[in-house]
Amino acid sequence: MSGLPAGIDIEAFRTMLENRRAELTNLSDAAADARKPVELDQQSIGRLSRQDALQQQAMAKAQDARRAVEIRGINAAFDRIKAGEFGWCSECGEAIAVKRLEIDPTLEMCVGCAGAL
């Protein structure tokens, strides 16, 4: 399991991962205000409006948590690239199909091992 599996253009995957990480970071930065605490001001915000604001805040926090998970997966993919393990299944050691990696370059397992979970 040393080197790259056949058919993998590591620079293309590196670019894909870098672009996605930048996109996620930009989305997270743009949504920072939506995650801020909701002010308690009964004069300007009624009870239902406040509940709506709290729900929107919770959804923004959940979206940011999903982005953080995806960024961790991207960072792990970069670690696998550095270690020469990108494109190899972490369970069985076989090559992960290039088409599968093109869909999601953060995948760590081949379809057989992922299906066995």
All heavy atoms as an XYZ file, in Angstrom:
881
protein
N       0.840     -1.173      0.000
C       0.000      0.000      0.000
C       0.888      1.241      0.000
O       0.711      2.145      0.773
C      -0.925     -0.046      1.210
C      -1.882      1.094      1.262
S      -3.119      0.925      2.524
C      -2.238      1.438      3.953
N       1.808      1.291     -0.853
C       2.683      2.444     -0.951
C       2.500      3.072     -2.304
O       2.335      2.396     -3.308
C       4.108      1.968     -0.705
O       5.018      2.629     -1.493
N       2.510      4.398     -2.372
C       2.261      5.079     -3.631
C       0.779      5.251     -3.862
O      -0.027      5.113     -2.957
N       0.448      5.546     -5.082
C      -0.948      5.802     -5.431
C      -1.536      4.656     -6.235
O      -0.846      4.058     -7.052
C      -1.050      7.068     -6.274
C      -0.696      8.367     -5.572
C      -0.611      9.487     -6.587
C      -1.716      8.691     -4.520
N      -2.817      4.364     -6.022
C      -3.482      3.390     -6.882
C      -3.502      3.901     -8.323
O      -3.432      5.102     -8.574
C      -4.894      3.313     -6.315
C      -4.797      3.833     -4.922
C      -3.687      4.839     -4.950
N      -3.623      3.001     -9.245
C      -3.640      3.349    -10.673
C      -4.792      4.302    -10.981
O      -5.895      4.148    -10.468
C      -3.785      2.081    -11.509
N      -4.505      5.280    -11.819
C      -5.536      6.193    -12.300
C      -5.808      7.391    -11.421
O      -6.691      8.184    -11.726
N      -5.077      7.555    -10.329
C      -5.332      8.681     -9.437
C      -4.412      9.843     -9.790
O      -3.196      9.712     -9.777
C      -5.159      8.278     -7.961
C      -6.301      7.360     -7.558
C      -5.101      9.506     -7.072
C      -6.400      7.059     -6.092
N      -5.034     10.977    -10.103
C      -4.308     12.223    -10.354
C      -4.320     12.997     -9.037
O      -5.269     13.714     -8.730
C      -4.994     13.007    -11.473
C      -4.334     14.334    -11.757
O      -3.352     14.700    -11.072
O      -4.811     15.034    -12.672
N      -3.271     12.837     -8.253
C      -3.240     13.383     -6.901
C      -3.392     14.901     -6.888
O      -4.020     15.454     -5.983
C      -1.971     12.924     -6.141
C      -2.152     13.118     -4.631
C      -0.742     13.649     -6.622
C      -3.188     12.253     -4.029
N      -2.847     15.575     -7.891
C      -2.968     17.042     -7.926
C      -4.411     17.475     -8.141
O      -4.859     18.463     -7.569
C      -2.037     17.641     -8.979
C      -0.575     17.548     -8.609
C      -0.245     18.098     -7.219
O      -0.736     19.204     -6.878
O       0.477     17.429     -6.468
N      -5.133     16.739     -8.952
C      -6.549     17.050     -9.173
C      -7.337     16.864     -7.871
O      -8.189     17.696     -7.526
C      -7.125     16.174    -10.273
N      -7.040     15.797     -7.138
C      -7.735     15.558     -5.865
C      -7.325     16.598     -4.829
O      -8.152     17.084     -4.056
C      -7.483     14.143     -5.351
C      -8.305     13.117     -6.063
C      -7.722     12.245     -6.954
C      -9.670     13.025     -5.860
C      -8.478     11.299     -7.627
C     -10.445     12.084     -6.524
C      -9.846     11.217     -7.408
N      -6.054     16.966     -4.815
C      -5.580     17.990     -3.880
C      -6.312     19.318     -4.147
O      -6.784     19.966     -3.216
C      -4.069     18.164     -4.017
C      -3.446     19.005     -2.933
C      -1.956     19.229     -3.152
N      -1.223     18.061     -3.557
C      -0.559     17.256     -2.748
N      -0.556     17.489     -1.454
N       0.108     16.212     -3.221
N      -6.436     19.680     -5.410
C      -7.140     20.912     -5.778
C      -8.609     20.837     -5.382
O      -9.176     21.799     -4.835
C      -7.005     21.170     -7.297
O      -5.610     21.308     -7.609
C      -7.742     22.417     -7.723
N      -9.232     19.707     -5.636
C     -10.639     19.513     -5.288
C     -10.828     19.675     -3.774
O     -11.757     20.362     -3.317
C     -11.088     18.106     -5.731
C     -12.557     17.829     -5.560
S     -13.045     16.113     -5.954
C     -12.314     15.862     -7.544
N      -9.941     19.070     -2.996
C     -10.030     19.163     -1.538
C      -9.778     20.587     -1.048
O     -10.497     21.085     -0.174
C      -9.037     18.194     -0.887
C      -9.372     16.712     -1.030
C      -8.148     15.857     -0.721
C     -10.541     16.330     -0.129
N      -8.783     21.258     -1.603
C      -8.480     22.635     -1.209
C      -9.649     23.561     -1.519
O     -10.020     24.403     -0.697
C      -7.218     23.125     -1.916
C      -5.951     22.507     -1.384
C      -4.728     22.802     -2.248
O      -4.882     23.334     -3.374
O      -3.621     22.493     -1.784
N     -10.252     23.393     -2.705
C     -11.387     24.241     -3.091
C     -12.581     24.019     -2.176
O     -13.255     24.977     -1.775
C     -11.780     23.986     -4.544
C     -10.757     24.507     -5.527
O      -9.919     25.334     -5.185
N     -10.810     24.012     -6.748
N     -12.853     22.769     -1.842
C     -13.995     22.475     -0.970
C     -13.757     23.012      0.432
O     -14.664     23.574      1.046
C     -14.271     20.962     -0.944
C     -15.454     20.569     -0.105
C     -16.755     21.153     -0.626
N     -17.853     20.744      0.221
C     -18.986     21.396      0.330
N     -19.202     22.467     -0.382
N     -19.933     20.972      1.143
N     -12.527     22.872      0.937
C     -12.230     23.385      2.278
C     -12.389     24.910      2.301
O     -12.965     25.460      3.234
C     -10.825     22.977      2.714
C     -10.485     23.443      4.123
C      -9.238     22.835      4.674
N      -8.094     23.073      3.818
C      -6.903     22.517      4.027
N      -6.704     21.707      5.044
N      -5.893     22.774      3.211
N     -11.920     25.598      1.270
C     -12.071     27.054      1.189
C     -13.546     27.446      1.126
O     -13.979     28.409      1.781
C     -11.316     27.594     -0.020
N     -14.324     26.700      0.349
C     -15.758     26.976      0.236
C     -16.451     26.821      1.590
O     -17.244     27.674      1.999
C     -16.389     26.027     -0.788
C     -17.881     26.190     -0.957
C     -18.482     25.162     -1.913
O     -17.765     24.294     -2.438
O     -19.702     25.256     -2.126
N     -16.138     25.751      2.311
C     -16.749     25.511      3.620
C     -16.347     26.586      4.623
O     -17.172     27.058      5.405
C     -16.362     24.131      4.141
C     -16.955     22.953      3.384
C     -16.281     21.656      3.800
C     -18.453     22.874      3.601
N     -15.085     26.987      4.589
C     -14.614     28.032      5.489
C     -15.317     29.350      5.197
O     -15.745     30.052      6.121
C     -13.082     28.189      5.363
O     -12.468     26.931      5.680
C     -12.555     29.248      6.305
N     -15.474     29.686      3.923
C     -16.175     30.914      3.545
C     -17.634     30.881      3.977
O     -18.169     31.880      4.460
C     -16.079     31.153      2.042
C     -14.684     31.537      1.611
O     -13.877     32.006      2.406
N     -14.381     31.319      0.339
N     -18.298     29.739      3.807
C     -19.691     29.608      4.241
C     -19.816     29.777      5.742
O     -20.734     30.429      6.240
C     -20.254     28.249      3.814
C     -20.577     28.071      2.341
C     -20.893     26.611      2.033
C     -21.732     28.962      1.933
N     -18.885     29.191      6.471
C     -18.905     29.297      7.924
C     -18.689     30.742      8.368
O     -19.385     31.244      9.251
C     -17.830     28.390      8.530
O     -17.911     28.423      9.934
N     -17.734     31.417      7.740
C     -17.478     32.819      8.069
C     -18.689     33.687      7.759
O     -19.042     34.576      8.538
C     -16.257     33.335      7.307
C     -14.957     32.697      7.772
O     -14.947     32.059      8.849
O     -13.953     32.824      7.045
N     -19.338     33.440      6.629
C     -20.496     34.231      6.215
C     -21.694     34.034      7.147
O     -22.529     34.927      7.306
C     -20.891     33.881      4.785
N     -21.774     32.875      7.787
C     -22.916     32.568      8.652
C     -22.627     32.836     10.128
O     -23.425     32.466     10.989
C     -23.324     31.113      8.459
N     -21.519     33.494     10.426
C     -21.140     33.724     11.826
C     -22.208     34.504     12.585
O     -22.507     34.193     13.741
C     -19.799     34.446     11.890
N     -22.814     35.498     11.954
C     -23.842     36.296     12.636
C     -25.067     35.458     12.995
O     -25.700     35.685     14.017
C     -24.271     37.479     11.766
C     -23.238     38.594     11.764
O     -22.362     38.604     12.654
O     -23.302     39.446     10.856
N     -25.392     34.496     12.161
C     -26.576     33.664     12.403
C     -26.397     32.766     13.623
O     -27.383     32.298     14.193
C     -26.884     32.817     11.179
N     -25.137     32.539     14.042
C     -24.874     31.668     15.190
C     -24.737     32.436     16.504
O     -24.615     31.844     17.558
C     -23.605     30.848     14.939
C     -23.728     29.891     13.784
C     -22.513     28.996     13.676
N     -21.245     29.704     13.595
C     -20.679     30.130     12.467
N     -21.273     29.928     11.317
N     -19.512     30.755     12.481
N     -24.776     33.770     16.420
C     -24.633     34.584     17.625
C     -25.846     34.402     18.533
O     -26.943     34.084     18.059
C     -24.484     36.055     17.248
C     -23.143     36.388     16.651
C     -23.037     37.878     16.377
C     -21.674     38.201     15.794
N     -21.578     39.624     15.439
N     -25.665     34.624     19.834
C     -26.807     34.521     20.763
C     -27.938     35.466     20.374
O     -27.702     36.580     19.896
C     -26.203     34.933     22.106
C     -24.741     34.672     21.971
C     -24.420     34.934     20.522
N     -29.144     35.008     20.588
C     -30.331     35.808     20.298
C     -30.582     36.709     21.505
O     -30.630     36.249     22.638
C     -31.552     34.903     20.030
C     -32.809     35.729     19.837
C     -31.288     34.009     18.832
N     -30.707     37.991     21.247
C     -30.939     38.973     22.308
C     -32.362     38.833     22.849
O     -33.310     38.655     22.087
C     -30.745     40.389     21.771
C     -29.341     40.675     21.296
C     -28.351     40.767     22.425
O     -28.720     41.245     23.517
O     -27.200     40.336     22.217
N     -32.503     38.965     24.160
C     -33.819     38.946     24.797
C     -34.291     40.388     24.911
O     -33.811     41.153     25.729
C     -33.756     38.296     26.171
C     -35.059     38.282     26.964
C     -36.156     37.589     26.166
C     -34.878     37.599     28.292
N     -35.179     40.757     24.028
C     -35.723     42.109     24.012
C     -37.189     41.991     23.643
O     -37.556     41.972     22.471
C     -34.960     42.971     23.012
C     -35.444     44.422     23.016
O     -36.367     44.750     23.792
O     -34.892     45.203     22.233
N     -38.022     41.920     24.666
C     -39.456     41.723     24.428
C     -40.100     42.920     23.725
O     -41.171     42.794     23.153
C     -40.177     41.447     25.751
C     -39.809     40.125     26.383
C     -40.220     38.934     25.527
O     -41.151     39.004     24.731
N     -39.521     37.832     25.682
N     -39.454     44.081     23.787
C     -40.022     45.257     23.135
C     -39.939     45.149     21.616
O     -40.869     45.500     20.910
C     -39.280     46.530     23.598
C     -39.359     46.782     25.080
C     -40.800     46.945     25.572
O     -41.673     47.397     24.838
N     -41.046     46.553     26.808
N     -38.788     44.678     21.108
C     -38.610     44.654     19.649
C     -38.889     43.281     19.052
O     -39.158     43.178     17.872
C     -37.188     45.106     19.276
O     -36.249     44.199     19.794
N     -38.794     42.240     19.856
C     -39.033     40.882     19.345
C     -40.099     40.226     20.211
O     -39.918     40.072     21.412
C     -37.749     40.022     19.380
C     -36.670     40.627     18.499
C     -38.042     38.597     18.962
C     -35.368     39.859     18.509
N     -41.166     39.838     19.604
C     -42.209     39.137     20.331
C     -41.803     37.703     20.623
O     -40.775     37.214     20.158
N     -42.599     37.007     21.424
C     -42.275     35.650     21.837
C     -42.117     34.712     20.645
O     -41.174     33.938     20.562
C     -43.351     35.130     22.786
C     -42.895     33.903     23.548
C     -43.913     33.499     24.594
N     -44.527     32.286     24.108
C     -45.817     32.033     24.102
N     -46.668     32.897     24.553
N     -46.280     30.900     23.629
N     -43.032     34.774     19.686
C     -42.950     33.892     18.522
C     -41.763     34.251     17.637
O     -41.086     33.371     17.104
C     -44.250     33.936     17.720
C     -45.464     33.332     18.429
C     -46.701     33.473     17.562
C     -45.220     31.879     18.780
N     -41.497     35.541     17.485
C     -40.334     35.955     16.695
C     -39.044     35.478     17.345
O     -38.104     35.084     16.674
C     -40.307     37.476     16.551
O     -41.426     37.917     15.831
N     -39.003     35.538     18.683
C     -37.823     35.065     19.408
C     -37.647     33.563     19.213
O     -36.540     33.080     18.990
C     -37.925     35.417     20.888
C     -36.738     34.905     21.699
C     -36.701     35.543     23.069
N     -35.798     34.866     23.962
C     -34.477     34.866     23.859
N     -33.915     35.512     22.872
N     -33.735     34.214     24.723
N     -38.719     32.807     19.281
C     -38.634     31.364     19.057
C     -38.133     31.071     17.651
O     -37.315     30.179     17.452
C     -39.994     30.703     19.294
C     -40.376     30.638     20.739
C     -41.772     30.073     20.940
O     -42.604     30.094     20.034
N     -42.038     29.573     22.131
N     -38.618     31.830     16.695
C     -38.153     31.671     15.318
C     -36.663     31.987     15.219
O     -35.898     31.266     14.568
C     -38.955     32.571     14.382
C     -38.601     32.351     12.925
O     -38.558     31.174     12.489
O     -38.351     33.349     12.225
N     -36.228     33.064     15.873
C     -34.805     33.439     15.863
C     -33.956     32.361     16.523
O     -32.861     32.033     16.052
C     -34.619     34.783     16.562
N     -34.453     31.780     17.612
C     -33.715     30.700     18.288
C     -33.623     29.458     17.407
O     -32.588     28.791     17.371
C     -34.378     30.358     19.626
C     -34.233     31.394     20.732
C     -35.138     31.069     21.908
C     -32.779     31.487     21.170
N     -34.705     29.158     16.690
C     -34.684     28.018     15.785
C     -33.697     28.256     14.643
O     -32.930     27.362     14.280
C     -36.069     27.741     15.228
C     -36.110     26.531     14.324
C     -37.495     26.265     13.766
O     -38.359     27.139     13.764
N     -37.710     25.057     13.284
N     -33.677     29.456     14.088
C     -32.729     29.767     13.023
C     -31.294     29.704     13.532
O     -30.399     29.226     12.833
C     -33.029     31.154     12.440
C     -34.299     31.170     11.622
C     -34.638     32.568     11.108
O     -33.858     33.483     11.225
N     -35.832     32.700     10.545
N     -31.068     30.150     14.767
C     -29.738     30.074     15.356
C     -29.312     28.606     15.509
O     -28.187     28.243     15.189
C     -29.727     30.763     16.718
C     -28.388     30.645     17.435
C     -28.498     30.949     18.909
O     -29.469     30.552     19.545
N     -27.505     31.641     19.429
N     -30.223     27.765     15.987
C     -29.912     26.344     16.171
C     -29.594     25.683     14.833
O     -28.671     24.872     14.735
C     -31.079     25.638     16.859
N     -30.349     26.044     13.793
C     -30.086     25.475     12.466
C     -28.729     25.939     11.947
O     -27.984     25.159     11.349
C     -31.206     25.845     11.493
C     -32.497     25.123     11.804
S     -33.967     25.466     10.787
C     -33.502     26.669      9.627
N     -28.382     27.202     12.182
C     -27.081     27.720     11.740
C     -25.948     27.004     12.472
O     -24.917     26.667     11.872
C     -27.010     29.229     11.978
N     -26.136     26.737     13.755
C     -25.113     26.008     14.520
C     -24.968     24.579     14.015
O     -23.858     24.054     13.920
C     -25.445     26.015     16.012
C     -25.194     27.348     16.667
C     -25.512     27.281     18.154
C     -25.171     28.585     18.851
N     -25.434     28.514     20.298
N     -26.092     23.948     13.683
C     -26.047     22.574     13.171
C     -25.349     22.533     11.811
O     -24.548     21.628     11.545
C     -27.458     22.005     13.066
N     -25.630     23.503     10.949
C     -24.956     23.566      9.647
C     -23.457     23.760      9.835
O     -22.646     23.142      9.145
C     -25.516     24.710      8.799
C     -26.878     24.441      8.229
C     -27.423     25.656      7.477
O     -27.128     26.799      7.816
N     -28.222     25.389      6.457
N     -23.079     24.606     10.785
C     -21.661     24.847     11.030
C     -20.986     23.582     11.568
O     -19.848     23.278     11.212
C     -21.476     26.010     12.002
C     -20.074     26.554     11.980
O     -19.592     26.898     10.875
O     -19.446     26.629     13.051
N     -21.691     22.824     12.398
C     -21.141     21.569     12.913
C     -20.923     20.575     11.773
O     -19.899     19.878     11.731
C     -22.070     20.980     13.979
N     -21.866     20.504     10.822
C     -21.700     19.615      9.662
C     -20.516     20.058      8.803
O     -19.742     19.230      8.313
C     -22.981     19.566      8.828
C     -24.083     18.720      9.468
C     -25.251     18.488      8.526
N     -25.947     19.703      8.143
C     -26.909     20.292      8.849
N     -27.298     19.765      9.991
N     -27.493     21.394      8.404
N     -20.364     21.378      8.637
C     -19.212     21.875      7.887
C     -17.908     21.516      8.589
O     -16.932     21.133      7.945
C     -19.310     23.391      7.689
C     -20.298     23.801      6.614
C     -20.175     25.268      6.271
N     -20.676     26.139      7.310
C     -21.915     26.633      7.358
N     -22.778     26.329      6.423
N     -22.274     27.430      8.336
N     -17.879     21.616      9.912
C     -16.672     21.284     10.684
C     -16.311     19.809     10.517
O     -15.133     19.464     10.378
C     -16.867     21.631     12.158
N     -17.308     18.935     10.500
C     -17.067     17.502     10.285
C     -16.477     17.278      8.899
O     -15.517     16.518      8.728
C     -18.370     16.683     10.477
C     -18.218     15.266      9.963
C     -18.775     16.680     11.941
N     -17.027     17.961      7.897
C     -16.515     17.804      6.535
C     -15.083     18.336      6.422
O     -14.239     17.729      5.757
C     -17.431     18.496      5.521
C     -17.059     18.149      4.093
C     -18.057     18.660      3.062
O     -19.165     19.096      3.423
O     -17.706     18.614      1.864
N     -14.793     19.436      7.090
C     -13.430     19.984      7.071
C     -12.457     19.017      7.738
O     -11.341     18.822      7.251
C     -13.388     21.384      7.719
C     -14.067     22.395      6.789
C     -11.953     21.818      8.023
C     -14.273     23.778      7.393
N     -12.878     18.373      8.828
C     -12.011     17.360      9.470
C     -11.739     16.206      8.509
O     -10.625     15.684      8.444
C     -12.632     16.857     10.769
C     -12.462     17.824     11.927
C     -12.767     17.202     13.272
N     -14.141     16.756     13.420
C     -15.153     17.526     13.803
N     -14.955     18.801     14.052
N     -16.366     17.038     13.924
N     -12.749     15.806      7.742
C     -12.562     14.749      6.746
C     -11.594     15.174      5.655
O     -10.760     14.376      5.194
N     -11.680     16.420      5.234
C     -10.759     16.946      4.222
C      -9.336     16.965      4.772
O      -8.392     16.552      4.092
C     -11.209     18.346      3.757
C     -12.498     18.233      2.930
C     -10.108     19.052      2.972
C     -13.177     19.554      2.639
N      -9.188     17.434      6.011
C      -7.858     17.460      6.620
C      -7.280     16.053      6.759
O      -6.082     15.841      6.540
C      -7.902     18.174      7.969
C      -8.168     19.661      7.827
O      -7.920     20.252      6.779
N      -8.687     20.271      8.879
N      -8.136     15.080      7.077
C      -7.677     13.687      7.162
C      -7.251     13.177      5.787
O      -6.272     12.424      5.674
C      -8.788     12.800      7.742
N      -7.955     13.597      4.736
C      -7.569     13.204      3.377
C      -6.195     13.782      3.028
O      -5.366     13.103      2.417
C      -8.618     13.664      2.361
N      -5.948     15.033      3.427
C      -4.625     15.623      3.205
C      -3.548     14.850      3.974
O      -2.438     14.657      3.466
C      -4.600     17.101      3.604
C      -5.142     18.017      2.547
C      -6.230     18.830      2.804
C      -4.567     18.080      1.292
C      -6.733     19.684      1.837
C      -5.057     18.927      0.306
C      -6.150     19.730      0.584
N      -3.880     14.405      5.183
C      -2.926     13.583      5.951
C      -2.619     12.285      5.221
O      -1.466     11.842      5.182
C      -3.471     13.275      7.349
C      -3.520     14.506      8.256
O      -2.857     15.517      7.923
O      -4.230     14.454      9.275
N      -3.660     11.661      4.621
C      -3.443     10.427      3.867
C      -2.602     10.683      2.620
O      -1.770      9.852      2.241
C      -4.778      9.776      3.499
C      -5.483      9.153      4.698
C      -6.669      8.284      4.305
N      -7.688      8.982      3.545
C      -8.612      9.776      4.080
N      -8.632      9.988      5.378
N      -9.530     10.353      3.319
N      -2.780     11.848      1.992
C      -1.965     12.199      0.827
C      -0.505     12.289      1.249
O       0.380     11.717      0.603
C      -2.452     13.521      0.184
C      -3.790     13.309     -0.530
C      -1.407     14.062     -0.784
C      -4.458     14.591     -1.010
N      -0.252     12.988      2.344
C       1.127     13.152      2.840
C       1.758     11.811      3.203
O       2.950     11.604      2.996
C       1.148     14.073      4.056
C       0.900     15.516      3.729
C       0.880     16.356      4.993
C       0.365     17.753      4.699
N       0.136     18.521      5.925
N       0.959     10.922      3.760
C       1.462      9.619      4.193
C       1.547      8.610      3.053
O       2.011      7.487      3.249
C       0.572      9.062      5.308
N       1.064      8.988      1.853
C       1.072      8.064      0.731
C      -0.001      7.001      0.820
O       0.104      5.943      0.206
N      -1.047      7.279      1.596
C      -2.121      6.302      1.797
C      -3.426      6.700      1.116
O      -4.424      5.996      1.215
C      -2.374      6.137      3.303
C      -1.170      5.594      4.047
C      -1.359      5.624      5.548
O      -2.390      6.139      6.030
O      -0.464      5.135      6.238
N      -3.426      7.834      0.406
C      -4.644      8.293     -0.260
C      -5.029      7.320     -1.365
O      -4.199      6.898     -2.161
C      -4.441      9.684     -0.865
C      -5.690     10.243     -1.491
C      -6.646     10.857     -0.719
C      -5.899     10.139     -2.858
C      -7.795     11.380     -1.290
C      -7.044     10.658     -3.446
C      -7.997     11.272     -2.656
N      -6.311      6.967     -1.395
C      -6.807      6.070     -2.436
C      -6.779      4.604     -2.048
O      -7.228      3.755     -2.809
N      -6.255      4.328     -0.858
C      -6.211      2.949     -0.368
C      -7.209      2.784      0.766
O      -7.342      3.648      1.626
C      -4.809      2.596      0.127
C      -3.760      2.682     -0.934
C      -2.844      3.667     -1.100
C      -3.541      1.746     -1.996
N      -2.064      3.413     -2.194
C      -2.465      2.234     -2.759
C      -4.146      0.556     -2.370
C      -1.981      1.570     -3.884
C      -3.669     -0.107     -3.485
C      -2.599      0.391     -4.231
N      -7.912      1.674      0.787
C      -8.901      1.382      1.822
C      -8.211      1.213      3.179
O      -7.243      0.468      3.297
C      -9.682      0.122      1.464
S     -10.933     -0.340      2.694
N      -8.723      1.894      4.180
C      -8.145      1.811      5.520
C      -8.450      0.480      6.196
O      -7.800      0.119      7.171
C      -8.651      2.961      6.394
O     -10.061      2.882      6.552
N      -9.412     -0.269      5.683
C      -9.776     -1.561      6.278
C      -9.035     -2.729      5.628
O      -8.378     -3.505      6.310
C     -11.292     -1.784      6.177
C     -12.104     -0.873      7.050
C     -11.882     -1.119      8.533
O     -11.903     -2.286      8.958
O     -11.672     -0.128      9.252
N      -9.158     -2.847      4.314
C      -8.606     -4.033      3.637
C      -7.309     -3.755      2.887
O      -6.620     -4.679      2.471
C      -9.638     -4.637      2.688
S      -9.989     -3.618      1.230
N      -6.994     -2.468      2.690
C      -5.763     -2.111      1.993
C      -5.858     -2.134      0.476
O      -4.873     -1.858     -0.204
N      -7.019     -2.439     -0.064
C      -7.202     -2.438     -1.521
C      -7.450     -1.017     -2.018
O      -7.825     -0.132     -1.256
C      -8.393     -3.327     -1.902
C      -8.189     -4.791     -1.593
C      -7.061     -5.424     -2.409
O      -6.979     -5.119     -3.614
O      -6.279     -6.189     -1.833
N      -7.267     -0.806     -3.315
C      -7.492      0.509     -3.904
C      -8.978      0.861     -3.870
O      -9.838      0.011     -4.100
C      -6.983      0.534     -5.337
N      -9.251      2.123     -3.582
C     -10.614      2.643     -3.654
C     -10.840      3.069     -5.102
O      -9.973      3.688     -5.720
C     -10.800      3.844     -2.709
C     -10.524      3.429     -1.261
C     -12.207      4.436     -2.843
C     -10.489      4.595     -0.279
N     -11.980      2.734     -5.666
C     -12.286      3.067     -7.059
C     -12.169      4.572     -7.291
O     -12.662      5.371     -6.490
C     -13.691      2.596     -7.418
N     -11.519      4.954     -8.363
C     -11.303      6.369     -8.681
C     -12.642      7.088     -8.794
O     -12.797      8.216     -8.304
C     -10.477      6.519     -9.979
C     -10.364      7.979    -10.378
C      -9.099      5.908     -9.805
N     -13.633      6.465     -9.412
C     -14.954      7.091     -9.556
C     -15.558      7.390     -8.184
O     -16.217      8.413     -7.996
C     -15.904      6.194    -10.360
C     -15.520      6.047    -11.808
C     -15.801      7.303    -12.567
C     -15.542      7.103    -14.042
N     -15.580      8.350    -14.764
N     -15.338      6.504     -7.231
C     -15.834      6.697     -5.868
C     -15.142      7.904     -5.227
O     -15.782      8.730     -4.585
C     -15.593      5.422     -5.056
C     -16.113      5.437     -3.650
C     -16.057      4.012     -3.075
N     -16.206      3.983     -1.649
C     -17.344      4.130     -0.988
N     -18.461      4.327     -1.662
N     -17.387      4.079      0.327
N     -13.839      8.023     -5.423
C     -13.092      9.156     -4.874
C     -13.458     10.465     -5.569
O     -13.421     11.526     -4.948
C     -11.587      8.909     -4.989
C     -11.033      7.862     -4.041
C      -9.598      7.524     -4.401
C     -11.146      8.323     -2.590
N     -13.811     10.397     -6.851
C     -14.224     11.607     -7.561
C     -15.521     12.168     -6.978
O     -15.729     13.370     -6.959
C     -14.386     11.328     -9.049
C     -13.060     11.147     -9.765
C     -13.201     10.678    -11.199
O     -14.320     10.284    -11.609
O     -12.178     10.686    -11.906
N     -16.378     11.284     -6.484
C     -17.625     11.710     -5.849
C     -17.340     12.304     -4.475
O     -17.887     13.332     -4.109
C     -18.620     10.534     -5.744
C     -19.053     10.114     -7.141
C     -19.818     10.897     -4.883
C     -19.812      8.810     -7.195
N     -16.466     11.637     -3.708
C     -16.105     12.119     -2.373
C     -14.656     11.744     -2.079
O     -14.367     10.616     -1.679
C     -17.033     11.513     -1.319
C     -16.782     12.070      0.070
O     -15.815     12.852      0.249
O     -17.550     11.727      0.985
N     -13.743     12.691     -2.261
C     -12.320     12.386     -2.056
C     -11.925     12.204     -0.594
O     -10.777     11.880     -0.304
C     -11.603     13.591     -2.678
C     -12.590     14.685     -2.658
C     -13.944     14.039     -2.774
N     -12.870     12.369      0.325
C     -12.552     12.171      1.743
C     -12.782     10.725      2.190
O     -12.479     10.383      3.330
C     -13.383     13.105      2.644
O     -14.760     12.765      2.541
C     -13.167     14.564      2.275
N     -13.292      9.889      1.287
C     -13.590      8.508      1.651
C     -12.323      7.739      2.027
O     -11.287      7.886      1.398
C     -14.306      7.793      0.501
C     -15.692      8.329      0.175
C     -16.220      7.671     -1.084
C     -16.633      8.121      1.337
N     -12.454      6.906      3.042
C     -11.329      6.119      3.528
C     -11.465      4.631      3.230
O     -10.523      3.883      3.452
C     -11.195      6.281      5.047
C     -10.924      7.685      5.490
C     -10.769      7.801      6.991
O     -10.095      6.937      7.585
O     -11.338      8.736      7.565
N     -12.653      4.223      2.774
C     -12.885      2.796      2.565
C     -13.417      2.497      1.174
O     -14.123      3.326      0.585
C     -13.881      2.262      3.597
C     -13.334      2.169      4.988
S     -14.475      1.345      6.096
C     -15.354      2.755      6.737
N     -13.092      1.318      0.692
C     -13.639      0.841     -0.573
C     -15.118      0.530     -0.364
O     -15.592      0.458      0.767
C     -12.881     -0.398     -1.056
S     -13.102     -1.865     -0.021
N     -15.826      0.326     -1.432
C     -17.266      0.103     -1.350
C     -17.586     -1.182     -0.571
O     -18.559     -1.225      0.170
C     -17.907      0.133     -2.762
C     -17.720     -1.173     -3.507
C     -19.355      0.516     -2.695
N     -16.766     -2.211     -0.727
C     -17.005     -3.459     -0.011
C     -16.915     -3.309      1.487
O     -17.776     -3.782      2.234
N     -15.872     -2.632      1.963
C     -15.680     -2.446      3.404
C     -16.701     -1.461      3.974
O     -17.202     -1.648      5.079
C     -14.263     -1.977      3.700
S     -13.013     -3.237      3.400
N     -17.032     -0.421      3.203
C     -18.025      0.544      3.670
C     -19.401     -0.119      3.782
O     -20.162      0.171      4.689
C     -18.098      1.745      2.727
N     -19.701     -1.034      2.862
C     -20.976     -1.742      2.891
C     -21.069     -2.746      4.012
O     -22.165     -3.098      4.457
N     -19.925     -3.189      4.519
C     -19.912     -4.176      5.590
C     -20.170     -3.559      6.958
O     -20.375     -4.269      7.922
C     -18.569     -4.911      5.602
N     -20.160     -2.245      7.020
C     -20.381     -1.584      8.326
C     -21.784     -1.683      8.736
O     -22.743     -1.489      8.681
C     -19.919     -0.134      8.281
C     -18.433      0.061      8.145
C     -18.102      1.548      8.089
C     -17.698     -0.537      9.335
